[in-house]
Amino acid sequence: MNNNSKQIYNYTVLLEKEEDGGYHAFCPILKGCHSQGDTFEETIDNITEAIELYLESLKADSQPIPKEDPVFKSFH
């Protein structure tokens, strides 16, 4: 097995369009994990990098990696 292979995690990310342009993104299960970007694509790239760094930090500190068990409910 290759030790350089990355573990894949799936997390919910919420994106909000900002009033003054651009987007704000955050991952609710990773407290404080936020990012932004001028375009949708840039925001996705930035939050992906933020999540990777967040997980690296948890691993470096021997902290558990959160597992998500999402429940979605739409309100009308």
N, C-alpha and C positions, 0 to 999 in steps of 0.2 A: 504494500500500500504506500502511496506517495504522501509523505509528511507535509508537502507543500500545498496539498489540496485544501481549498477553502471549505469551511462548513457553511451551508446555506440556511439562512433563517428567513422566515416570512413574517413581516410585521405590517400592520395597518399604518398608513401614513395619510394624514389629512392635509389638504392644500386649500388655502383661502386666497382669493384674489384681493390684493390690497387696493384701497381707494386711490392712492397716489401712483398706482402702477406696480407691476411685478406681483410676486406671490410669496406667501409665507407658508412653510410646511412644518409639521411636527409629527412625532411618533408618540402617541399617548402612553404606551407601555414603558417607554424609555424616558423617564422623568427628566425634563430639561433639554431634551434632544429636539432642537429647533433649527431651521435654516430658512434661507430666502433666496430669491433669484429674480432677475428682470424678466425672464421668460419661463414658461411652464417647464420646458426641457432643462434649462439651467437649474431650476428649483429641484427637479427630480435628481439631477446629478449631485447637487449640493446636499440634499437630505440623505442620499445614499452614502455619500462620503461621511457625513456626520454620524450616521448609524454605525458604519464600519469603525470609526474612531471610538465611538461610545463603547462598542463591544470589545474592542482591543483594550480599552482602559479597564473594563470589568475583568477581563481575563488576566491582565497584568496585576490586578489587585486581588486575584483569586476569588472574585465575587461570582455568584451564580448568573447565568445568562437567562433573562426572562423568557418564558414561553407564553405565547399569546393564545387565548381561548376566546376569540371574539364572539360577541352577541350583538347583532344589528337589529334595530327597530326603527322603522320609518314613522314619522309623525306628520300628519296632514293638517 
